[in-house]
Amino acid sequence: MAYDYEQFKADVYKLTDIDLNSYKEKQMKRRIETLFKRKGHSGFDTFIDAMRKDKELLAEFVGYLTINVSQFYRNPEQWVYFEKEVVPYLRGKFGDRLRIWSSACSTGDEPYTIAMILAKYIPLNKVEIIASDIDDAVLAFAKNGVYSEKSLVDLPKDLLAKNFTKVDATHYAISEEIKKHITFKKNNLLKDNYDKNLNMIVCRNVVIYFTDEAKDGVYRRFHNSLVKDGLLFIGSTEQIIRSKELGFESMETFFYKKV
């Protein structure tokens, strides 16, 4: 029997704990085929064998699979709304002791952005910010906290000046004061446990790659992790179609409240 994509998915799960059955198949299969052809392989069978032997190739595959596209202040209008409306809402409902989870945080741009904005209004020692991702490489990058000028292009100048130090002609390092208030950890949204008693969860531009069933499962678990009236902040290409059925109501485009 010829080795096929079904067997490849099973073998990837054994190697990485990533369940490709939860991703939209046509889209993901095409992405993987593009990668293995670029690496000189003619099929899924030789590609999986190569990844078993080459840890660097396997790490590259995981990074490619999880589509790590991130940038500080991505979709600026949403971050303006976060600062002007969401931060006052959270403080009004819950006070300054906040627990926020940046899930699928990629290279850390998002949780650091949250911390920089909150620091304008709340002492960060009162706030717990958890940041997670499935990819070890991007977590290591995030913990290091050095970013290219390109990834900071949309960041307001006051936040850049206050929270970054230039380390060379094209790179900036986030301040230790911001860095020390983020807890980074590995988490697989499709498999691992979620933190509880959260005031806000941020999950942007990730579940769009999941099947509808997997997507609903993630949203239900987010609902269980949030306190009453807690908020879910999603991506600019997303909407929760069955939000009421899943226990959410829209507060504003891309922001949903647990009900």
N, C-alpha and C positions, 0 to 999 in steps of 0.2 A: 504493500500500500504506500502510495507516494506521500511524502511529508507535506502537510498543508498548513494553512493559516491557523486552523483549529488546534493542531498540535503545537504550533509555535506559541500560541497564546498560553497553553498549558505549561510549556517549558519556561516562558517568560515569568509566569507566576511563581514557579519554583525558584527561579533565579533572583527575583526582585520583590516579590510580594505585590506586584502591580497586576490587577485583574483587568486585562484588556477587554473582557466581555462587558465591562461597564462603560466602555468608550464607544462612541459612534463608529461602527465598523468600517464603513466605506471610507470615511475621512482618515481614520487612524491607519488602516491598512495601506492606503496610498502614501501616507507620510513615511511609514516604515519601509515600503518598497523604494521610495526615493532615497532614503538613507543607505540601505544596503547596496543599492546599485552604485551609489557614490563611493562606497567603500570597496567596490570591486567584487561584490558577491552577486550570484545569479539567482539565488533563491533563499527562502526562509531557513532551509536546513543548514546551509553552509554558514549563514549569518549567526544562527544560534550557537553553532559549534565554535565559531570564532569568539563569541562573547564569553563562552565558558572558559576559554583559555586566556583571554585578554581583559584584565580588570579595567584598563583605561577605556577600551572600546565599550565595555558594559556601562561604565559611568557616563560616557558620551551618549549612549543610547537612552539612558534614563533621563538625562538632561534634555535631550531632543524630544523625548516622549512627553515630558511634562511641560513643554512649550513655555520656557522661562522668558517672558517678555515683561519687563518692568521699568518703571521710570518714576522719579520723584514728581509728585503733584500731577500725575497722569490724569487727564480730564479735569483741568483746573476748576471749572465751574462747580464740580461735585465737591471739591475740597473747600471752596468758598462757602458752599452750603453747609458742609460739615462744621466749619468754624463758626459761622454766623447763627446757625439754627440748631444743629445737632448737639454741639458742646453745651449750649445753654439748656437744651432739653434734658440731656443726661444729668447735668448738675442739679437741675430743678427736681428731677424724679428721684435721683439716687445720692445726691450730695457729691462730694469730691472723692470718695473712696470708690473708684471705678475699676472694673475688671474687663479688659478688652482683648479679644483674640483676633489676630490677623492670620487667617488660615491661608494656606498655599501662598506664603509671603514672598516666594522667589528670592531675589537678592537683597531683600530687606528694605527696599525703598519705601514701601507702604507703612510698616510699623514705625520706622523712623519718622516718616511724615506725620503720623498720628501723634507721636511723642512730642515733636517740635511744636505742633499746634497746641496741644494740651498744656505744654510748659508755659505758654503765654498767660494761662488762666489758673492753673492748679500746680501746686508743688508736686513734682513727679514721684516723690516718695510716698504719695497717697494713692498712686495709680499703679495697677498691675497690667502690663502689656505682654501678652504671650504671642509669639510669632512662630509659625510652624510651616514646614514644607516636607515633601517626600524625598527631595533630592539633597543628598549630603553635600554635593559640591556647591550648590547655591547657599546652603546654610553656612558653610565655611566662609564663603564670600561675604555674606551678610554680617557675620560676626567680626570679620576683619574691618569692614566699614569704610573702605576706600573706593571712591566712585569717579568715573570719568566725567569730564565737563559736560559731555553730551547728555548724560542721564540727569543732569541738574538744570537743564535749560529752562524748564517751566517753573522751577522753584522760585517763589518770591524772593527778591533780593535781601529783604530783612532777615528771612529765615536762613538764607545762605551765609550771610555775614555773621550771624550770631552763632551758628551751629557747625560750621565747617572751617577747616584750616587747609590752605593750599599746600600740597606736598610736592608737586612738580608742575610743569607747564600745563598739563591737561588733567590733573587728578586732585581730588579733594578728600580729606578724611573727616568723618563725622566726629563730633566732640565726644569725649569719654563720658561727660555728664549725661548726654542723651543715650549713649550706647549702654551704659550700666543699668538702665531702667527697662531694657528689653530682654526677655527670656526666650531664647531660641531653642527649639526642639524639633525632632523629627516626628512627623505624623502623616499617616496615610488616611485621607478623608474617607476612603471606601472600605477601610478595614479597622482602623485603630479607634480607641476610646476618645471621646471628646471631653474637654473640661466642662464643668458645670458652674451654675450661678454667675453667668456672664452678663454684663450690662450691654455689651455690643459685640457683634461678630462682623468682621470684614472678610468677604470672600468674593473677589472680583475677577471676572474673565477666566474662570476655571471650569465651572460646571457646564459651560457651553459645549465642552468636548465629551460630556457624559451622555449616556442614553437617558431617555425620559424617566425610566424606572430608577436608575442610579441617582439621577438629579433629585427626584422626589424624596428618596431615602436620605440624602444629604440634608435637604431642607427640613425634613422631619426631625432629624437629629440636632440640627441647629436650634429648632424650636425648643426641644427638650433641654438644651444647654443654656438657653437664655432665661433670665428672670422675667417675670411679668412686666410688660411694657418695654422690655429690652429691644434693641434695634439690630437689624441685619442690613448691611451695606453691600450691595452687589455691583457688578460691572456695567459699563456703559453699553454693552452689547446684549445685556440680559434683561429678562423680566420674569417674575414668578407668575405663570399663567393661572394656576389654581391656588392663588395665595390664601383665600379664605378657607379652603378645604385643608390647607396645610397649617393653618393657625396664625396667619399673618394678615395685616392690613397695610395698605400703602400709606406711608407718611408723606412721601414726596417721591418723584421718579428716582429709582435706584435705592431708596431707603424704605424698609418695611419694619413695622412694629409687631411684636408678639402680642396676641390677644388671647 
